[in-house]
Amino acid sequence: MSFLSLMFFLAMVVCGAIFVGFNILSVKSVEGGGSSDPFECGFDPLGGARVALSLRFFVLVVLFLVFDVEIVLILPLIIFEGFSGWYYFSLSLIFIILILGLGYEWSEGSLSWCS
């Protein structure tokens, strides 16, 4: 079993080295740089290419991702019944911390879309 694991590891290292080697060999030199303007079929762009991201939107997306991961942690509880008490305790502690954080964000007004 350990020989198979070693061979798999070495195969992954060799594949990684091949990918890095191809990347180094295929790098094209950039002489002039290039502008940051978008290409719009030869026309001048109507607006700027760089649009600022709203901080409220960023906070909302991060909260969505955190609670999405939490749902992934809670779903095995519905399917399996053979978990130990420590699993339930740690999961409830994480859930309580997340709920307290959500309450704090709500009280600060970070979740209100319009100000």
C-alpha positions in Angstrom: 0.0 0.0 0.0 2.8 2.4 0.8 4.6 1.6 -2.5 1.4 2.5 -4.4 1.1 5.8 -2.4 4.7 6.6 -3.1 4.3 6.0 -6.8 1.2 8.1 -6.9 3.0 10.9 -5.1 5.9 10.8 -7.5 3.6 10.8 -10.5 1.9 13.9 -9.2 5.3 15.6 -8.6 6.5 14.7 -12.1 3.2 16.0 -13.6 3.5 19.2 -11.6 7.1 19.7 -12.7 6.1 19.1 -16.4 3.3 21.8 -16.0 5.7 24.3 -14.4 8.3 23.6 -17.1 5.8 24.1 -19.9 4.7 27.3 -18.3 8.2 28.6 -18.0 9.0 27.7 -21.6 5.9 29.2 -23.0 6.1 32.6 -21.4 6.0 35.4 -24.0 7.9 38.5 -23.2 5.9 41.6 -22.8 7.8 44.5 -24.3 5.4 47.4 -24.4 3.1 46.4 -21.6 -0.3 47.3 -22.9 -3.0 49.6 -21.9 -5.7 48.8 -19.3 -8.4 50.0 -21.7 -10.9 47.3 -22.8 -11.1 46.3 -26.5 -14.4 47.4 -28.0 -14.1 46.9 -31.7 -12.0 50.0 -32.3 -14.4 52.4 -30.5 -13.5 54.4 -27.5 -15.0 53.0 -24.4 -18.0 54.8 -22.9 -17.0 54.3 -19.3 -14.0 53.3 -17.2 -12.8 49.7 -17.3 -12.2 49.6 -13.6 -15.4 49.6 -11.6 -15.2 49.8 -7.8 -16.8 46.9 -5.9 -19.2 47.9 -3.2 -18.0 47.0 0.3 -21.6 46.1 1.4 -21.8 43.7 -1.5 -18.4 42.1 -0.5 -19.6 41.6 3.1 -22.8 40.1 1.9 -21.0 37.6 -0.4 -18.5 36.6 2.4 -21.4 36.0 4.8 -23.2 33.9 2.2 -20.1 31.8 1.7 -19.6 31.3 5.4 -23.2 30.2 5.9 -23.0 28.0 2.8 -20.0 26.1 4.3 -22.0 25.8 7.6 -24.8 24.1 5.7 -22.3 21.7 4.3 -21.2 20.9 7.8 -24.7 20.4 9.1 -26.0 18.2 6.3 -24.3 15.0 7.5 -26.2 15.3 10.8 -29.4 14.7 8.9 -28.1 11.6 7.0 -25.9 9.8 9.6 -26.7 9.1 13.2 -23.4 7.6 14.4 -21.5 10.7 15.2 -20.0 11.2 18.6 -21.0 13.8 21.2 -17.8 15.8 20.5 -18.9 16.3 16.9 -22.3 17.7 18.0 -20.6 19.9 20.6 -18.1 21.4 18.2 -20.7 21.9 15.5 -23.1 23.6 17.9 -20.2 25.8 19.2 -19.4 26.8 15.6 -23.1 27.4 14.9 -23.4 29.6 18.0 -20.4 31.7 17.1 -21.8 32.2 13.6 -25.2 33.2 14.9 -23.5 35.7 17.3 -21.5 37.1 14.4 -24.6 37.4 12.2 -26.3 39.3 15.0 -23.4 41.6 15.4 -23.4 42.3 11.6 -27.1 42.9 11.7 -26.9 45.3 14.7 -24.0 47.2 12.9 -26.2 47.7 9.9 -23.9 45.8 7.5 -26.7 43.7 6.1 -29.0 46.5 5.1 -28.6 47.0 1.4 -29.8 50.6 1.3 -28.3 53.1 3.7 
